Amino acid sequence: MKSFLPKDPGTDREWILVDVAGKPLGRAAVLIANTLRGKMKPTFTPAVDIGDFVIVINADKVKLTGSKENKKIYERYSGYRGGRRTFTAAAVRERHPERLIEQAVKGMLPGNHLCRRMMTRLKIYAGPEHPHQAQQPRTVELG
């Protein structure tokens, strides 16, 4: 009996729409990361990229539990001496609300070359509008 190895689906990937308004950041990120990897499919293989496209709307309304809004720190480094910048989650949400979800999802994906390819299929929008109606995305509710 031969082993089955799934092929890259190419243009046959599905589009998934996730509304994260009022949902906890971590729980939303787990669902998004698993969908990007293709873990929901019966043919999942860790070394093959068979995941779907994910559209996230209402990123500015994602919920941070407890006191994470003011205590959680995000860091950025420019590469120069003294170039490290730190921001609270509240400051990140104010300027770039999509980065909260982007960072959480990226941390849940494997740290190899597949991560970059999966992250290109993640589309995050701060408000309820998105330009992907032509792809007819399927809406998925968070548990």
N, CA, C and O atoms as a GROMACS GRO file, in nm:
protein
  572
    1MET      N    1   0.084  -0.118   0.000
    1MET     CA    2   0.000   0.000   0.000
    1MET      C    3   0.088   0.124   0.000
    1MET      O    4   0.182   0.133   0.080
    2LYS      N    5   0.061   0.219  -0.087
    2LYS     CA    6   0.142   0.339  -0.099
    2LYS      C    7   0.097   0.445   0.001
    2LYS      O    8  -0.019   0.450   0.041
    3SER      N    9   0.192   0.528   0.041
    3SER     CA   10   0.160   0.640   0.130
    3SER      C   11   0.093   0.751   0.050
    3SER      O   12   0.124   0.772  -0.068
    4PHE      N   13   0.000   0.822   0.114
    4PHE     CA   14  -0.069   0.933   0.048
    4PHE      C   15  -0.005   1.062   0.094
    4PHE      O   16   0.005   1.087   0.214
    5LEU      N   17   0.037   1.145   0.002
    5LEU     CA   18   0.092   1.277   0.033
    5LEU      C   19   0.012   1.380  -0.044
    5LEU      O   20   0.016   1.381  -0.167
    6PRO      N   21  -0.061   1.466   0.026
    6PRO     CA   22  -0.146   1.563  -0.046
    6PRO      C   23  -0.063   1.664  -0.124
    6PRO      O   24   0.050   1.696  -0.086
    7LYS      N   25  -0.119   1.712  -0.232
    7LYS     CA   26  -0.055   1.813  -0.315
    7LYS      C   27  -0.101   1.952  -0.272
    7LYS      O   28  -0.205   1.966  -0.208
    8ASP      N   29  -0.024   2.052  -0.308
    8ASP     CA   30  -0.061   2.191  -0.282
    8ASP      C   31  -0.187   2.222  -0.363
    8ASP      O   32  -0.186   2.207  -0.485
    9PRO      N   33  -0.296   2.266  -0.296
    9PRO     CA   34  -0.422   2.286  -0.370
    9PRO      C   35  -0.421   2.402  -0.469
    9PRO      O   36  -0.509   2.410  -0.554
   10GLY      N   37  -0.324   2.491  -0.459
   10GLY     CA   38  -0.315   2.601  -0.556
   10GLY      C   39  -0.433   2.694  -0.549
   10GLY      O   40  -0.456   2.757  -0.446
   11THR      N   41  -0.512   2.704  -0.658
   11THR     CA   42  -0.624   2.798  -0.662
   11THR      C   43  -0.752   2.739  -0.602
   11THR      O   44  -0.853   2.808  -0.597
   12ASP      N   45  -0.749   2.614  -0.558
   12ASP     CA   46  -0.869   2.551  -0.504
   12ASP      C   47  -0.885   2.572  -0.354
   12ASP      O   48  -0.963   2.501  -0.290
   13ARG      N   49  -0.813   2.666  -0.297
   13ARG     CA   50  -0.824   2.692  -0.154
   13ARG      C   51  -0.956   2.762  -0.124
   13ARG      O   52  -1.007   2.840  -0.204
   14GLU      N   53  -1.010   2.731  -0.008
   14GLU     CA   54  -1.137   2.791   0.035
   14GLU      C   55  -1.108   2.924   0.105
   14GLU      O   56  -0.998   2.945   0.156
   15TRP      N   57  -1.206   3.013   0.107
   15TRP     CA   58  -1.196   3.141   0.177
   15TRP      C   59  -1.287   3.136   0.299
   15TRP      O   60  -1.405   3.106   0.287
   16ILE      N   61  -1.230   3.166   0.416
   16ILE     CA   62  -1.302   3.160   0.543
   16ILE      C   63  -1.310   3.301   0.600
   16ILE      O   64  -1.211   3.373   0.602
   17LEU      N   65  -1.429   3.342   0.647
   17LEU     CA   66  -1.450   3.472   0.708
   17LEU      C   67  -1.470   3.453   0.858
   17LEU      O   68  -1.556   3.375   0.900
   18VAL      N   69  -1.392   3.524   0.940
   18VAL     CA   70  -1.400   3.514   1.085
   18VAL      C   71  -1.425   3.654   1.142
   18VAL      O   72  -1.348   3.747   1.115
   19ASP      N   73  -1.532   3.668   1.220
   19ASP     CA   74  -1.562   3.794   1.288
   19ASP      C   75  -1.516   3.780   1.433
   19ASP      O   76  -1.569   3.697   1.507
   20VAL      N   77  -1.417   3.861   1.475
   20VAL     CA   78  -1.359   3.846   1.608
   20VAL      C   79  -1.410   3.951   1.707
   20VAL      O   80  -1.350   3.968   1.813
   21ALA      N   81  -1.517   4.020   1.675
   21ALA     CA   82  -1.570   4.123   1.764
   21ALA      C   83  -1.614   4.061   1.896
   21ALA      O   84  -1.701   3.974   1.898
   22GLY      N   85  -1.554   4.106   2.007
   22GLY     CA   86  -1.590   4.057   2.139
   22GLY      C   87  -1.538   3.919   2.174
   22GLY      O   88  -1.573   3.866   2.279
   23LYS      N   89  -1.456   3.859   2.089
   23LYS     CA   90  -1.401   3.726   2.115
   23LYS      C   91  -1.262   3.739   2.176
   23LYS      O   92  -1.189   3.833   2.144
   24PRO      N   93  -1.222   3.646   2.262
   24PRO     CA   94  -1.087   3.650   2.320
   24PRO      C   95  -0.980   3.631   2.211
   24PRO      O   96  -0.997   3.551   2.120
   25LEU      N   97  -0.873   3.706   2.223
   25LEU     CA   98  -0.767   3.706   2.121
   25LEU      C   99  -0.706   3.568   2.102
   25LEU      O  100  -0.689   3.524   1.988
   26GLY      N  101  -0.675   3.500   2.209
   26GLY     CA  102  -0.609   3.369   2.199
   26GLY      C  103  -0.695   3.264   2.132
   26GLY      O  104  -0.646   3.187   2.049
   27ARG      N  105  -0.822   3.261   2.167
   27ARG     CA  106  -0.912   3.161   2.107
   27ARG      C  107  -0.933   3.187   1.959
   27ARG      O  108  -0.941   3.094   1.879
   28ALA      N  109  -0.940   3.314   1.923
   28ALA     CA  110  -0.954   3.348   1.781
   28ALA      C  111  -0.828   3.310   1.705
   28ALA      O  112  -0.834   3.259   1.593
   29ALA      N  113  -0.712   3.336   1.766
   29ALA     CA  114  -0.584   3.307   1.700
   29ALA      C  115  -0.564   3.158   1.677
   29ALA      O  116  -0.508   3.119   1.575
   30VAL      N  117  -0.610   3.074   1.770
   30VAL     CA  118  -0.598   2.929   1.753
   30VAL      C  119  -0.678   2.882   1.633
   30VAL      O  120  -0.629   2.805   1.551
   31LEU      N  121  -0.803   2.930   1.622
   31LEU     CA  122  -0.888   2.891   1.509
   31LEU      C  123  -0.827   2.937   1.377
   31LEU      O  124  -0.825   2.862   1.279
   32ILE      N  125  -0.777   3.059   1.375
   32ILE     CA  126  -0.719   3.114   1.252
   32ILE      C  127  -0.593   3.038   1.214
   32ILE      O  128  -0.575   3.003   1.097
   33ALA      N  129  -0.504   3.010   1.310
   33ALA     CA  130  -0.380   2.939   1.281
   33ALA      C  131  -0.407   2.797   1.232
   33ALA      O  132  -0.342   2.751   1.138
   34ASN      N  133  -0.502   2.728   1.293
   34ASN     CA  134  -0.534   2.592   1.249
   34ASN      C  135  -0.594   2.592   1.110
   34ASN      O  136  -0.569   2.500   1.032
   35THR      N  137  -0.673   2.693   1.076
   35THR     CA  138  -0.731   2.701   0.941
   35THR      C  139  -0.623   2.732   0.838
   35THR      O  140  -0.624   2.676   0.728
   36LEU      N  141  -0.528   2.820   0.872
   36LEU     CA  142  -0.419   2.852   0.780
   36LEU      C  143  -0.331   2.729   0.754
   36LEU      O  144  -0.282   2.710   0.643
   37ARG      N  145  -0.312   2.646   0.856
   37ARG     CA  146  -0.231   2.526   0.841
   37ARG      C  147  -0.304   2.414   0.770
   37ARG      O  148  -0.242   2.328   0.708
   38GLY      N  149  -0.439   2.413   0.779
   38GLY     CA  150  -0.516   2.305   0.719
   38GLY      C  151  -0.541   2.192   0.815
   38GLY      O  152  -0.568   2.080   0.772
   39LYS      N  153  -0.532   2.217   0.945
   39LYS     CA  154  -0.550   2.111   1.045
   39LYS      C  155  -0.692   2.059   1.052
   39LYS      O  156  -0.716   1.952   1.108
   40MET      N  157  -0.788   2.133   0.996
   40MET     CA  158  -0.926   2.090   1.000
   40MET      C  159  -0.957   1.988   0.889
   40MET      O  160  -1.066   1.931   0.885
   41LYS      N  161  -0.861   1.966   0.799
   41LYS     CA  162  -0.884   1.878   0.685
   41LYS      C  163  -0.836   1.736   0.716
   41LYS      O  164  -0.739   1.719   0.791
   42PRO      N  165  -0.901   1.636   0.661
   42PRO     CA  166  -0.860   1.498   0.688
   42PRO      C  167  -0.726   1.462   0.625
   42PRO      O  168  -0.663   1.364   0.666
   43THR      N  169  -0.680   1.538   0.527
   43THR     CA  170  -0.553   1.509   0.461
   43THR      C  171  -0.438   1.591   0.516
   43THR      O  172  -0.336   1.608   0.449
   44PHE      N  173  -0.451   1.645   0.640
   44PHE     CA  174  -0.348   1.731   0.698
   44PHE      C  175  -0.214   1.657   0.707
   44PHE      O  176  -0.206   1.545   0.757
   45THR      N  177  -0.111   1.723   0.659
   45THR     CA  178   0.026   1.677   0.672
   45THR      C  179   0.109   1.797   0.714
   45THR      O  180   0.100   1.902   0.650
   46PRO      N  181   0.190   1.787   0.820
   46PRO     CA  182   0.262   1.904   0.870
   46PRO      C  183   0.357   1.969   0.769
   46PRO      O  184   0.378   2.090   0.774
   47ALA      N  185   0.412   1.891   0.678
   47ALA     CA  186   0.512   1.945   0.586
   47ALA      C  187   0.453   1.998   0.456
   47ALA      O  188   0.526   2.053   0.374
   48VAL      N  189   0.320   1.985   0.437
   48VAL     CA  190   0.257   2.030   0.314
   48VAL      C  191   0.158   2.141   0.348
   48VAL      O  192   0.080   2.130   0.442
   49ASP      N  193   0.163   2.248   0.271
   49ASP     CA  194   0.078   2.364   0.294
   49ASP      C  195  -0.055   2.345   0.222
   49ASP      O  196  -0.066   2.371   0.102
   50ILE      N  197  -0.158   2.298   0.296
   50ILE     CA  198  -0.289   2.274   0.234
   50ILE      C  199  -0.398   2.360   0.296
   50ILE      O  200  -0.516   2.334   0.275
   51GLY      N  201  -0.360   2.464   0.371
   51GLY     CA  202  -0.455   2.548   0.442
   51GLY      C  203  -0.535   2.639   0.350
   51GLY      O  204  -0.512   2.644   0.229
   52ASP      N  205  -0.628   2.712   0.410
   52ASP     CA  206  -0.719   2.800   0.337
   52ASP      C  207  -0.684   2.947   0.361
   52ASP      O  208  -0.601   2.979   0.446
   53PHE      N  209  -0.748   3.034   0.285
   53PHE     CA  210  -0.739   3.178   0.308
   53PHE      C  211  -0.829   3.214   0.425
   53PHE      O  212  -0.937   3.155   0.441
   54VAL      N  213  -0.786   3.310   0.508
   54VAL     CA  214  -0.867   3.353   0.622
   54VAL      C  215  -0.881   3.504   0.617
   54VAL      O  216  -0.782   3.577   0.607
   55ILE      N  217  -1.006   3.552   0.624
   55ILE     CA  218  -1.036   3.694   0.630
   55ILE      C  219  -1.085   3.724   0.771
   55ILE      O  220  -1.182   3.663   0.817
   56VAL      N  221  -1.020   3.816   0.841
   56VAL     CA  222  -1.058   3.852   0.976
   56VAL      C  223  -1.114   3.994   0.973
   56VAL      O  224  -1.048   4.086   0.924
   57ILE      N  225  -1.236   4.011   1.026
   57ILE     CA  226  -1.296   4.144   1.032
   57ILE      C  227  -1.318   4.184   1.177
   57ILE      O  228  -1.318   4.100   1.267
   58ASN      N  229  -1.336   4.313   1.199
   58ASN     CA  230  -1.354   4.372   1.332
   58ASN      C  231  -1.235   4.343   1.425
   58ASN      O  232  -1.254   4.311   1.542
   59ALA      N  233  -1.115   4.356   1.372
   59ALA     CA  234  -0.995   4.330   1.451
   59ALA      C  235  -0.979   4.432   1.564
   59ALA      O  236  -0.916   4.402   1.665
   60ASP      N  237  -1.035   4.550   1.549
   60ASP     CA  238  -1.023   4.651   1.654
   60ASP      C  239  -1.113   4.622   1.773
   60ASP      O  240  -1.100   4.687   1.877
   61LYS      N  241  -1.205   4.525   1.760
   61LYS     CA  242  -1.297   4.493   1.869
   61LYS      C  243  -1.264   4.360   1.938
   61LYS      O  244  -1.345   4.309   2.014
   62VAL      N  245  -1.145   4.304   1.911
   62VAL     CA  246  -1.106   4.179   1.975
   62VAL      C  247  -1.086   4.204   2.125
   62VAL      O  248  -1.043   4.312   2.166
   63LYS      N  249  -1.118   4.103   2.206
   63LYS     CA  250  -1.116   4.119   2.352
   63LYS      C  251  -0.986   4.067   2.411
   63LYS      O  252  -0.941   3.957   2.378
   64LEU      N  253  -0.926   4.147   2.498
   64LEU     CA  254  -0.812   4.103   2.578
   64LEU      C  255  -0.862   4.087   2.721
   64LEU      O  256  -0.914   4.182   2.780
   65THR      N  257  -0.847   3.969   2.778
   65THR     CA  258  -0.900   3.942   2.911
   65THR      C  259  -0.808   3.996   3.019
   65THR      O  260  -0.690   4.019   2.996
   66GLY      N  261  -0.866   4.017   3.136
   66GLY     CA  262  -0.789   4.064   3.250
   66GLY      C  263  -0.735   4.204   3.227
   66GLY      O  264  -0.802   4.289   3.169
   67SER      N  265  -0.612   4.227   3.273
   67SER     CA  266  -0.550   4.359   3.258
   67SER      C  267  -0.446   4.360   3.147
   67SER      O  268  -0.353   4.441   3.150
   68LYS      N  269  -0.462   4.272   3.049
   68LYS     CA  270  -0.364   4.264   2.940
   68LYS      C  271  -0.362   4.389   2.854
   68LYS      O  272  -0.260   4.420   2.792
   69GLU      N  273  -0.472   4.461   2.850
   69GLU     CA  274  -0.479   4.582   2.769
   69GLU      C  275  -0.367   4.680   2.805
   69GLU      O  276  -0.310   4.745   2.718
   70ASN      N  277  -0.335   4.690   2.934
   70ASN     CA  278  -0.232   4.785   2.978
   70ASN      C  279  -0.102   4.719   3.019
   70ASN      O  280   0.000   4.788   3.030
   71LYS      N  281  -0.100   4.587   3.042
   71LYS     CA  282   0.021   4.521   3.090
   71LYS      C  283   0.094   4.441   2.983
   71LYS      O  284   0.215   4.418   2.995
   72LYS      N  285   0.025   4.398   2.878
   72LYS     CA  286   0.090   4.319   2.773
   72LYS      C  287   0.177   4.411   2.689
   72LYS      O  288   0.133   4.518   2.646
   73ILE      N  289   0.302   4.369   2.666
   73ILE     CA  290   0.401   4.452   2.598
   73ILE      C  291   0.436   4.389   2.462
   73ILE      O  292   0.461   4.269   2.453
   74TYR      N  293   0.437   4.472   2.360
   74TYR     CA  294   0.484   4.432   2.227
   74TYR      C  295   0.614   4.506   2.201
   74TYR      O  296   0.626   4.625   2.230
   75GLU      N  297   0.713   4.435   2.145
   75GLU     CA  298   0.843   4.496   2.119
   75GLU      C  299   0.874   4.497   1.970
   75GLU      O  300   0.829   4.411   1.894
   76ARG      N  301   0.950   4.598   1.930
   76ARG     CA  302   0.998   4.610   1.793
   76ARG      C  303   1.142   4.656   1.800
   76ARG      O  304   1.177   4.736   1.886
   77TYR      N  305   1.226   4.606   1.712
   77TYR     CA  306   1.367   4.643   1.713
   77TYR      C  307   1.408   4.687   1.573
   77TYR      O  308   1.386   4.614   1.476
   78SER      N  309   1.469   4.805   1.562
   78SER     CA  310   1.503   4.862   1.433
   78SER      C  311   1.632   4.803   1.376
   78SER      O  312   1.655   4.811   1.255
   79GLY      N  313   1.716   4.745   1.461
   79GLY     CA  314   1.844   4.692   1.416
   79GLY      C  315   1.960   4.780   1.457
   79GLY      O  316   2.076   4.740   1.446
   80TYR      N  317   1.931   4.899   1.505
   80TYR     CA  318   2.035   4.991   1.550
   80TYR      C  319   2.044   4.989   1.703
   80TYR      O  320   1.951   4.946   1.772
   81ARG      N  321   2.158   5.036   1.754
   81ARG     CA  322   2.174   5.045   1.899
   81ARG      C  323   2.071   5.141   1.956
   81ARG      O  324   2.051   5.250   1.902
   82GLY      N  325   2.006   5.101   2.062
   82GLY     CA  326   1.902   5.184   2.122
   82GLY      C  327   1.775   5.187   2.040
   82GLY      O  328   1.690   5.274   2.062
   83GLY      N  329   1.759   5.095   1.946
   83GLY     CA  330   1.644   5.097   1.855
   83GLY      C  331   1.529   5.010   1.899
   83GLY      O  332   1.437   4.986   1.820
   84ARG      N  333   1.530   4.961   2.023
   84ARG     CA  334   1.420   4.878   2.070
   84ARG      C  335   1.305   4.968   2.118
   84ARG      O  336   1.326   5.060   2.197
   85ARG      N  337   1.186   4.940   2.070
   85ARG     CA  338   1.069   5.016   2.109
   85ARG      C  339   0.969   4.920   2.172
   85ARG      O  340   0.948   4.809   2.123
   86THR      N  341   0.906   4.963   2.280
   86THR     CA  342   0.805   4.881   2.345
   86THR      C  343   0.673   4.957   2.344
   86THR      O  344   0.669   5.079   2.360
   87PHE      N  345   0.564   4.882   2.326
   87PHE     CA  346   0.430   4.938   2.320
   87PHE      C  347   0.337   4.850   2.403
   87PHE      O  348   0.354   4.728   2.406
   88THR      N  349   0.240   4.910   2.469
   88THR     CA  350   0.137   4.831   2.536
   88THR      C  351   0.035   4.786   2.432
   88THR      O  352   0.031   4.838   2.320
   89ALA      N  353  -0.047   4.690   2.470
   89ALA     CA  354  -0.150   4.642   2.379
   89ALA      C  355  -0.249   4.752   2.344
   89ALA      O  356  -0.301   4.756   2.233
   90ALA      N  357  -0.275   4.842   2.439
   90ALA     CA  358  -0.368   4.953   2.412
   90ALA      C  359  -0.313   5.045   2.305
   90ALA      O  360  -0.387   5.092   2.218
   91ALA      N  361  -0.181   5.072   2.310
   91ALA     CA  362  -0.120   5.158   2.209
   91ALA      C  363  -0.120   5.091   2.071
   91ALA      O  364  -0.142   5.158   1.970
   92VAL      N  365  -0.094   4.961   2.068
   92VAL     CA  366  -0.095   4.888   1.940
   92VAL      C  367  -0.236   4.887   1.883
   92VAL      O  368  -0.254   4.906   1.763
   93ARG      N  369  -0.336   4.864   1.968
   93ARG     CA  370  -0.475   4.862   1.922
   93ARG      C  371  -0.517   4.997   1.865
   93ARG      O  372  -0.593   5.002   1.768
   94GLU      N  373  -0.468   5.104   1.924
   94GLU     CA  374  -0.504   5.238   1.878
   94GLU      C  375  -0.446   5.270   1.740
   94GLU      O  376  -0.515   5.327   1.656
   95ARG      N  377  -0.319   5.232   1.718
   95ARG     CA  378  -0.254   5.267   1.591
   95ARG      C  379  -0.271   5.161   1.482
   95ARG      O  380  -0.300   5.194   1.367
   96HIS      N  381  -0.252   5.033   1.518
   96HIS     CA  382  -0.258   4.923   1.420
   96HIS      C  383  -0.330   4.804   1.483
   96HIS      O  384  -0.264   4.710   1.526
   97PRO      N  385  -0.463   4.804   1.489
   97PRO     CA  386  -0.535   4.696   1.557
   97PRO      C  387  -0.517   4.560   1.493
   97PRO      O  388  -0.535   4.458   1.559
   98GLU      N  389  -0.483   4.556   1.364
   98GLU     CA  390  -0.464   4.426   1.301
   98GLU      C  391  -0.338   4.355   1.348
   98GLU      O  392  -0.327   4.233   1.335
   99ARG      N  393  -0.242   4.429   1.403
   99ARG     CA  394  -0.117   4.368   1.449
   99ARG      C  395  -0.137   4.279   1.572
   99ARG      O  396  -0.060   4.185   1.592
  100LEU      N  397  -0.238   4.306   1.653
  100LEU     CA  398  -0.264   4.219   1.768
  100LEU      C  399  -0.291   4.077   1.720
  100LEU      O  400  -0.233   3.982   1.772
  101ILE      N  401  -0.378   4.062   1.622
  101ILE     CA  402  -0.413   3.931   1.570
  101ILE      C  403  -0.298   3.872   1.490
  101ILE      O  404  -0.269   3.753   1.500
  102GLU      N  405  -0.232   3.955   1.411
  102GLU     CA  406  -0.120   3.908   1.329
  102GLU      C  407  -0.010   3.847   1.414
  102GLU      O  408   0.040   3.739   1.382
  103GLN      N  409   0.028   3.914   1.523
  103GLN     CA  410   0.134   3.864   1.611
  103GLN      C  411   0.091   3.735   1.681
  103GLN      O  412   0.171   3.642   1.695
  104ALA      N  413  -0.035   3.730   1.727
  104ALA     CA  414  -0.083   3.612   1.798
  104ALA      C  415  -0.086   3.490   1.706
  104ALA      O  416  -0.047   3.380   1.746
  105VAL      N  417  -0.132   3.509   1.583
  105VAL     CA  418  -0.140   3.397   1.488
  105VAL      C  419  -0.001   3.353   1.447
  105VAL      O  420   0.025   3.233   1.439
  106LYS      N  421   0.089   3.446   1.422
  106LYS     CA  422   0.225   3.411   1.379
  106LYS      C  423   0.297   3.331   1.487
  106LYS      O  424   0.376   3.242   1.456
  107GLY      N  425   0.270   3.362   1.613
  107GLY     CA  426   0.331   3.286   1.722
  107GLY      C  427   0.279   3.144   1.733
  107GLY      O  428   0.344   3.060   1.794
  108MET      N  429   0.164   3.116   1.675
  108MET     CA  430   0.105   2.982   1.681
  108MET      C  431   0.136   2.897   1.559
  108MET      O  432   0.102   2.779   1.555
  109LEU      N  433   0.201   2.955   1.460
  109LEU     CA  434   0.239   2.880   1.340
  109LEU      C  435   0.381   2.827   1.358
  109LEU      O  436   0.458   2.881   1.437
  110PRO      N  437   0.417   2.720   1.285
  110PRO     CA  438   0.553   2.667   1.299
  110PRO      C  439   0.656   2.768   1.249
  110PRO      O  440   0.629   2.846   1.158
  111GLY      N  441   0.773   2.766   1.309
  111GLY     CA  442   0.876   2.864   1.274
  111GLY      C  443   0.964   2.819   1.160
  111GLY      O  444   1.086   2.814   1.174
  112ASN      N  445   0.905   2.787   1.047
  112ASN     CA  446   0.983   2.746   0.931
  112ASN      C  447   0.937   2.825   0.808
  112ASN      O  448   0.862   2.921   0.821
  113HIS      N  449   0.981   2.785   0.691
  113HIS     CA  450   0.949   2.862   0.571
  113HIS      C  451   0.801   2.857   0.536
  113HIS      O  452   0.753   2.942   0.461
  114LEU      N  453   0.727   2.759   0.587
  114LEU     CA  454   0.584   2.752   0.559
  114LEU      C  455   0.508   2.866   0.628
  114LEU      O  456   0.403   2.908   0.580
  115CYS      N  457   0.561   2.915   0.739
  115CYS     CA  458   0.494   3.022   0.814
  115CYS      C  459   0.475   3.146   0.728
  115CYS      O  460   0.368   3.205   0.729
  116ARG      N  461   0.577   3.185   0.656
  116ARG     CA  462   0.567   3.304   0.571
  116ARG      C  463   0.462   3.286   0.462
  116ARG      O  464   0.387   3.378   0.431
  117ARG      N  465   0.456   3.168   0.406
  117ARG     CA  466   0.358   3.140   0.301
  117ARG      C  467   0.215   3.140   0.358
  117ARG      O  468   0.122   3.188   0.294
  118MET      N  469   0.200   3.088   0.479
  118MET     CA  470   0.068   3.086   0.542
  118MET      C  471   0.023   3.227   0.579
  118MET      O  472  -0.094   3.261   0.565
  119MET      N  473   0.115   3.309   0.628
  119MET     CA  474   0.081   3.445   0.670
  119MET      C  475   0.036   3.532   0.552
  119MET      O  476  -0.037   3.629   0.571
  120THR      N  477   0.080   3.499   0.430
  120THR     CA  478   0.036   3.576   0.314
  120THR      C  479  -0.112   3.550   0.283
  120THR      O  480  -0.176   3.631   0.215
  121ARG      N  481  -0.167   3.438   0.333
  121ARG     CA  482  -0.308   3.407   0.311
  121ARG      C  483  -0.398   3.461   0.420
  121ARG      O  484  -0.519   3.438   0.418
  122LEU      N  485  -0.341   3.533   0.517
  122LEU     CA  486  -0.420   3.592   0.625
  122LEU      C  487  -0.449   3.738   0.591
  122LEU      O  488  -0.356   3.817   0.571
  123LYS      N  489  -0.577   3.774   0.584
  123LYS     CA  490  -0.620   3.910   0.551
  123LYS      C  491  -0.695   3.965   0.672
  123LYS      O  492  -0.800   3.912   0.709
  124ILE      N  493  -0.642   4.071   0.734
  124ILE     CA  494  -0.699   4.126   0.856
  124ILE      C  495  -0.747   4.268   0.830
  124ILE      O  496  -0.674   4.348   0.772
  125TYR      N  497  -0.870   4.298   0.875
  125TYR     CA  498  -0.927   4.431   0.858
  125TYR      C  499  -0.983   4.479   0.992
  125TYR      O  500  -1.047   4.403   1.064
  126ALA      N  501  -0.957   4.607   1.023
  126ALA     CA  502  -0.998   4.664   1.151
  126ALA      C  503  -1.150   4.677   1.162
  126ALA      O  504  -1.205   4.659   1.270
  127GLY      N  505  -1.217   4.707   1.054
  127GLY     CA  506  -1.362   4.727   1.056
  127GLY      C  507  -1.437   4.608   0.999
  127GLY      O  508  -1.378   4.503   0.972
  128PRO      N  509  -1.569   4.624   0.981
  128PRO     CA  510  -1.651   4.514   0.930
  128PRO      C  511  -1.647   4.497   0.778
  128PRO      O  512  -1.700   4.398   0.727
  129GLU      N  513  -1.586   4.589   0.706
  129GLU     CA  514  -1.583   4.582   0.559
  129GLU      C  515  -1.455   4.513   0.512
  129GLU      O  516  -1.349   4.529   0.572
  130HIS      N  517  -1.467   4.438   0.402
  130HIS     CA  518  -1.350   4.375   0.339
  130HIS      C  519  -1.373   4.368   0.188
  130HIS      O  520  -1.488   4.360   0.144
  131PRO      N  521  -1.265   4.370   0.108
  131PRO     CA  522  -1.280   4.372  -0.037
  131PRO      C  523  -1.281   4.233  -0.102
  131PRO      O  524  -1.249   4.222  -0.221
  132HIS      N  525  -1.316   4.127  -0.028
  132HIS     CA  526  -1.307   3.992  -0.081
  132HIS      C  527  -1.444   3.927  -0.102
  132HIS      O  528  -1.456   3.805  -0.088
  133GLN      N  529  -1.545   4.006  -0.135
  133GLN     CA  530  -1.678   3.950  -0.159
  133GLN      C  531  -1.681   3.860  -0.283
  133GLN      O  532  -1.760   3.766  -0.289
  134ALA      N  533  -1.596   3.888  -0.380
  134ALA     CA  534  -1.596   3.809  -0.503
  134ALA      C  535  -1.552   3.666  -0.479
  134ALA      O  536  -1.586   3.577  -0.557
  135GLN      N  537  -1.477   3.641  -0.372
  135GLN     CA  538  -1.431   3.505  -0.341
  135GLN      C  539  -1.537   3.423  -0.268
  135GLN      O  540  -1.517   3.304  -0.245
  136GLN      N  541  -1.650   3.484  -0.232
  136GLN     CA  542  -1.760   3.419  -0.163
  136GLN      C  543  -1.712   3.343  -0.038
  136GLN      O  544  -1.721   3.221  -0.032
  137PRO      N  545  -1.660   3.418   0.062
  137PRO     CA  546  -1.607   3.350   0.181
  137PRO      C  547  -1.717   3.284   0.263
  137PRO      O  548  -1.830   3.333   0.271
  138ARG      N  549  -1.681   3.172   0.326
  138ARG     CA  550  -1.772   3.100   0.415
  138ARG      C  551  -1.750   3.151   0.556
  138ARG      O  552  -1.636   3.155   0.603
  139THR      N  553  -1.857   3.192   0.626
  139THR     CA  554  -1.846   3.246   0.761
  139THR      C  555  -1.831   3.135   0.862
  139THR      O  556  -1.904   3.036   0.858
  140VAL      N  557  -1.735   3.152   0.954
  140VAL     CA  558  -1.712   3.054   1.060
  140VAL      C  559  -1.729   3.126   1.193
  140VAL      O  560  -1.671   3.233   1.215
  141GLU      N  561  -1.808   3.068   1.282
  141GLU     CA  562  -1.831   3.125   1.414
  141GLU      C  563  -1.728   3.070   1.513
  141GLU      O  564  -1.692   2.952   1.509
  142LEU      N  565  -1.682   3.157   1.601
  142LEU     CA  566  -1.593   3.112   1.707
  142LEU      C  567  -1.676   3.050   1.817
  142LEU      O  568  -1.781   3.101   1.854
  143GLY      N  569  -1.626   2.938   1.870
  143GLY     CA  570  -1.696   2.862   1.972
  143GLY      C  571  -1.737   2.939   2.088
  143GLY      O  572  -1.797   2.884   2.180
   0.00000   0.00000   0.00000
